Amino acid sequence: MSVLVSNPSLATAVSNAGGIGTLGGTGVSPDEIYRMVSEARKLTDKPLAINIMVAANNFLELVKASIRGGIDIIVAGAGISKQLFQVCKEADVEVIPIVSSLRIGKFVEKMGASAIVVESVEAGGHLGTDKTLDEIFSEIKQGMKIPVIAAGGLVDGNDIGRMLMQGADGVQLATRFVLSDECDVHDNYKKVYLDAKAEDITTIMSPVGYPGRAITTPFVERFAKEGKIPVPSCNQCLKSCSHTFCILDALLKARDGNINEGLFFSGQNVHRIDEILPVSSIMEKLVKETQEFLATQDQHQ
Ligand SMILES: Cc1cc2nc3c(=O)[nH]c(=O)nc-3n(C[C@H](O)[C@H](O)[C@H](O)COP(=O)(O)O)c2cc1C
């Protein structure tokens, strides 16, 4: 649930550097998402994606507004929607669902997905599995005909190379790109990431109904102790919510740099990243490291 973390400046920098930048399209209204996509569209003519949570209350409205804004790809997490495929087919927009099992992978392939993202327990945010990427990736890849993208805890070229060796057709990285110049979250957000140690990465049961990977901060500690944090007002952002805390409010507070009251979603390997770089440098570094990794693998064969 990327609430205003991957905005046009970050997503378009990734697209312009040769990747497929993905806007975070959750926690915003259809009008806001239209403006976000339109703004991004002015900054790149390269392929551009948006991630929208199927669990969002106005999911299809958000999809339609993204299409009106000129999006190329919808990446859909936290659920499956048959109508999504219909709407996107009519608009000639690609659909890439996020899945964690072969069964769901095959289902969305039949529905018309262009590719899938296989996301594992090392990922940031809501988790659809308790299995690692190494545990689930190969089986899913071998059972699919469409391209399979690996996601979860990948932060450098060795990680990417390892997944390419397992047959990945692409990789999706989130946490690495939060620590970029172009990611426009508050500086405190990046500080929480940079300060995080391996033992600080945890999970919290989200009101969405899935565990979410996050960094241990005062909010996480308070929730662990009290089990419920009063929700001041509810804008019904989710189809189904346990109301144990307001996830939208907690994620927005993190984005705005509130270390005490914010919830900082992050991948498991955030502690391995120690610098904020421009997106172009991150991309160059990842490509170089991956090429070096693959060259050493060739030598061993
Ligand atoms: C801050 C943050 C917000 C995220 N928000 C979403 C989201 O809204 N929807 C979604 O499907 N995945 C979301 N994710 C998961 C990413 O899309 C990605 O698949 C995953 O984090 C990859 O692992 P990594 O962060 O270790 O690279 C989020 C991840 C982070 C770190």
The ligand as a MOL file (V3000), in Angstrom:
LIG
                    3D

  0  0  0     0  0            999 V3000
M  V30 BEGIN CTAB
M  V30 COUNTS 31 33 0 0 0
M  V30 BEGIN ATOM
M  V30 1 C 6.8660 1.5500 0.9670 0
M  V30 2 C 6.3090 0.4200 0.1760 0
M  V30 3 C 5.0040 0.4850 -0.2720 0
M  V30 4 C 4.4700 -0.5660 -1.0260 0
M  V30 5 N 3.1890 -0.4600 -1.4870 0
M  V30 6 C 2.6690 -1.4430 -2.2450 0
M  V30 7 C 1.3390 -1.3200 -2.7760 0
M  V30 8 O 0.6540 -0.3250 -2.5980 0
M  V30 9 N 0.8510 -2.3490 -3.4850 0
M  V30 10 C 1.5860 -3.4710 -3.7410 0
M  V30 11 O 1.0960 -4.3630 -4.4300 0
M  V30 12 N 2.8470 -3.5970 -3.2770 0
M  V30 13 C 3.3970 -2.6080 -2.5370 0
M  V30 14 N 4.6630 -2.7310 -2.0560 0
M  V30 15 C 5.4360 -3.9280 -2.4170 0
M  V30 16 C 6.2910 -3.6340 -3.6310 0
M  V30 17 O 5.4610 -3.4140 -4.7360 0
M  V30 18 C 7.3190 -4.7250 -3.9690 0
M  V30 19 O 6.7690 -5.8130 -4.6680 0
M  V30 20 C 8.0850 -5.2640 -2.8100 0
M  V30 21 O 8.2570 -4.3230 -1.7990 0
M  V30 22 C 9.4160 -5.7470 -3.3140 0
M  V30 23 O 10.3150 -5.9580 -2.2820 0
M  V30 24 P 11.4530 -4.8760 -1.9190 0
M  V30 25 O 10.7560 -3.7140 -1.3450 0
M  V30 26 O 12.3110 -5.5970 -0.9580 0
M  V30 27 O 12.1420 -4.5280 -3.2050 0
M  V30 28 C 5.2430 -1.7060 -1.3100 0
M  V30 29 C 6.5560 -1.7560 -0.8470 0
M  V30 30 C 7.1020 -0.7210 -0.1150 0
M  V30 31 C 8.5160 -0.8080 0.3650 0
M  V30 END ATOM
M  V30 BEGIN BOND
M  V30 1 1 1 2
M  V30 2 1 2 3
M  V30 3 2 2 30
M  V30 4 2 3 4
M  V30 5 1 4 5
M  V30 6 1 4 28
M  V30 7 2 5 6
M  V30 8 1 6 7
M  V30 9 1 6 13
M  V30 10 2 7 8
M  V30 11 1 7 9
M  V30 12 1 9 10
M  V30 13 2 10 11
M  V30 14 1 10 12
M  V30 15 2 12 13
M  V30 16 1 13 14
M  V30 17 1 14 15
M  V30 18 1 14 28
M  V30 19 1 15 16
M  V30 20 1 16 17
M  V30 21 1 16 18
M  V30 22 1 18 19
M  V30 23 1 18 20
M  V30 24 1 20 21
M  V30 25 1 20 22
M  V30 26 1 22 23
M  V30 27 1 23 24
M  V30 28 2 24 25
M  V30 29 1 24 26
M  V30 30 1 24 27
M  V30 31 2 28 29
M  V30 32 1 29 30
M  V30 33 1 30 31
M  V30 END BOND
M  V30 END CTAB
M  END
